[in-house]
Amino acid sequence: MNSIKVLSIDFGEKRIGLAVGDTESKIASPLKTIVNNSSKNTCNAISIIAKEWDISRIIIGMPEIYNNQEINKKIKNFGKMLEKNLNIKVTFYNEDYSSNYAQAVLATQMKAGRKKKIIKEEIDRIAATLILQSYFENEIFKRADTGITSED
């Protein structure tokens, strides 16, 4: 099986968290957080990252609990723009509560003795990592249950 490098995006109107992983190891790692000051600038920043990391697929978190709300329209439009401008397949993946879970992970670290202050940018990166790790795990279960994945 050829390994595919994947970029995960936790889209926010102010900041966008990014994580990377590959389909062979199925391990997601936090990458960085970028400022979302305009669609064009953000797309350019992601394009540079995609080239640098040799990205072949993008996973964008889509909160299903907000199905018909404005944020999901912005996420869909952003994903379409990335797919068109970067010529990379974009998949939307349920990310309900990923930011809340990221905050809980960091709070647990603080209770365990973490010294570094928690910043919002870190929450965004961890949320992107959780989205990608969940995507990888879901693909493993799909393959086990059916012998195929959603990408086959």
C-alpha positions as CSV (number, residue, x, y, z in Angstrom):
1,M,0.0,0.0,0.0
2,N,1.3,3.5,-0.9
3,S,1.4,5.9,2.0
4,I,-0.6,9.1,1.5
5,K,0.3,12.2,3.5
6,V,-2.8,13.8,5.0
7,L,-3.4,17.3,6.3
8,S,-6.2,17.9,8.8
9,I,-7.8,21.3,9.3
10,D,-9.8,22.5,12.3
11,F,-11.4,25.5,10.7
12,G,-12.2,28.6,12.8
13,E,-13.1,32.1,11.7
14,K,-10.1,33.5,13.5
15,R,-7.6,30.6,13.5
16,I,-7.1,27.3,11.7
17,G,-5.4,24.4,13.4
18,L,-3.4,22.0,11.3
19,A,-2.2,18.5,11.8
20,V,-0.4,15.9,9.6
21,G,-0.3,12.2,9.3
22,D,0.0,9.4,6.8
23,T,-2.2,6.5,5.8
24,E,0.5,4.0,6.6
25,S,1.3,4.8,10.2
26,K,-2.1,6.2,10.9
27,I,-0.7,8.6,13.5
28,A,-1.7,12.2,13.6
29,S,0.6,14.9,14.9
30,P,-0.1,18.6,15.6
31,L,1.6,20.9,13.1
32,K,0.7,24.5,13.6
33,T,-2.0,27.1,13.8
34,I,-2.4,29.8,11.2
35,V,-4.4,33.0,11.3
36,N,-7.5,33.1,9.2
37,N,-7.5,36.7,8.1
38,S,-8.7,36.1,4.5
39,S,-9.6,33.1,2.4
40,K,-7.0,33.9,-0.1
41,N,-4.1,34.4,2.4
42,T,-5.2,31.2,4.3
43,C,-5.4,29.2,1.1
44,N,-1.9,30.4,0.1
45,A,-0.5,29.5,3.5
46,I,-2.0,26.0,3.3
47,S,-0.7,25.6,-0.3
48,I,2.8,26.2,1.0
49,I,2.4,23.7,3.8
50,A,0.8,21.2,1.4
51,K,3.8,21.4,-0.9
52,E,6.3,21.3,1.9
53,W,4.7,18.2,3.4
54,D,3.8,16.5,0.1
55,I,0.1,16.4,1.1
56,S,-2.2,14.3,-1.1
57,R,-5.4,14.5,0.9
58,I,-7.0,17.1,3.1
59,I,-9.5,16.3,5.9
60,I,-11.6,19.3,7.2
61,G,-13.5,19.0,10.4
62,M,-17.3,19.7,9.9
63,P,-19.4,19.9,13.0
64,E,-22.6,17.9,12.3
65,I,-24.3,19.4,15.3
66,Y,-24.4,22.7,13.4
67,N,-25.6,21.1,10.2
68,N,-27.4,24.1,8.6
69,Q,-25.6,26.9,10.3
70,E,-23.4,29.6,8.8
71,I,-20.1,28.1,10.0
72,N,-20.7,24.9,8.0
73,K,-21.4,27.0,4.9
74,K,-18.1,28.7,5.4
75,I,-16.3,25.4,6.0
76,K,-17.8,23.9,2.8
77,N,-16.8,27.0,0.7
78,F,-13.3,26.9,2.2
79,G,-12.9,23.2,1.4
80,K,-14.2,23.7,-2.2
81,M,-11.7,26.6,-2.6
82,L,-8.8,24.5,-1.4
83,E,-9.7,21.6,-3.6
84,K,-9.9,23.8,-6.6
85,N,-6.8,25.9,-6.0
86,L,-4.5,23.1,-4.6
87,N,-5.9,20.3,-6.7
88,I,-5.9,18.1,-3.6
89,K,-8.9,15.9,-2.6
90,V,-10.8,17.4,0.3
91,T,-12.9,15.2,2.6
92,F,-15.2,16.6,5.2
93,Y,-15.3,14.7,8.5
94,N,-17.5,15.0,11.6
95,E,-15.6,16.9,14.2
96,D,-18.3,17.4,16.9
97,Y,-16.8,18.6,20.1
98,S,-13.1,18.2,19.0
99,S,-12.2,21.6,20.4
100,N,-13.9,20.8,23.7
101,Y,-12.1,17.5,23.8
102,A,-8.8,19.2,23.1
103,Q,-9.4,21.6,26.0
104,A,-10.2,18.7,28.3
105,V,-6.9,17.0,27.2
106,L,-4.9,20.1,28.0
107,A,-6.8,20.6,31.3
108,T,-5.9,17.1,32.3
109,Q,-2.2,17.8,31.5
110,M,-2.4,20.9,33.7
111,K,-3.7,18.9,36.6
112,A,-0.9,16.4,36.1
113,G,1.7,19.1,36.5
114,R,2.0,20.7,33.1
115,K,3.8,24.0,33.5
116,K,3.3,25.6,30.1
117,K,0.2,27.9,29.9
118,I,-2.5,26.7,27.5
119,I,-3.0,29.0,24.6
120,K,-5.9,29.0,22.1
121,E,-3.6,28.2,19.2
122,E,-2.6,25.0,20.9
123,I,-6.2,24.0,21.3
124,D,-6.7,24.5,17.5
125,R,-3.7,22.3,16.7
126,I,-4.8,19.5,19.1
127,A,-8.4,19.7,17.7
128,A,-7.0,19.2,14.2
129,T,-4.9,16.2,15.5
130,L,-8.0,14.7,17.1
131,I,-10.0,15.1,13.9
132,L,-7.3,13.3,11.9
133,Q,-6.7,10.6,14.4
134,S,-10.4,9.9,14.5
135,Y,-10.5,9.8,10.7
136,F,-7.7,7.2,10.6
137,E,-9.4,5.1,13.3
138,N,-12.7,5.2,11.4
139,E,-10.9,4.1,8.3
140,I,-9.4,1.1,10.2
141,F,-12.8,0.1,11.4
142,K,-14.4,0.4,8.0
143,R,-11.7,-1.8,6.5
144,A,-12.2,-4.4,9.3
145,D,-16.0,-4.4,8.9
146,T,-16.2,-4.3,5.1
147,G,-12.8,-4.9,3.7
148,I,-12.9,-1.5,2.0
149,T,-12.5,2.2,3.0
150,S,-14.4,5.2,2.0
151,E,-11.5,6.1,-0.4
152,D,-11.5,2.7,-2.3
